[in-house]
Amino acid sequence: MPPFQLKRFPLAAGLTIATCRGFLLNFGVYYATREALGLSFMWNPAVGFLARFMTVYAAVIAVTKDLIDVEGDRKGGIDTFALRVGPGKVARAASAVLLLNYAGAIATALLAPAGVFRRWLMVGGHALAAAWMARATMKLKPEETSSLKDYYKQIWNCFYFEYMMYPFI
């Protein structure tokens, strides 16, 4: 929307998406709701974890959303990472970031004091999601649009899986 045309600046657009979908949506809404209900601020490790985890995840989504339409971006003159670097490299880098994010989630569960998280769920759920992403990455054929679409769909499936786990961690 004018005067801000962030589609011409992929880094700024990606940071905006990651900040809103990752940090503000999770951390901000939780604590704004507590404030609206008249509850005092009380640190919640699960909310802190989710805000961090989903900010990284949202940054990956912001970059991978352009994988499928590289040709359209080229014709439209829209500079994206996928256009600059290539869909295959972007997808593999995105998978590496997500796998590191899952490893961080597992480490968070294992290193947290007893009782902060349900370790079995944090470790098992994130290991399962990491395996799912690794499988999606191995099946990826970056030269095929249908494969890129399936890969991007799997990213979103794991994203929603995280929110399914969240109330129980």
Order of alpha helices (4+ residues) and beta strands (2+ residues): alpha-alpha-alpha-alpha-alpha-alpha-alpha-alpha
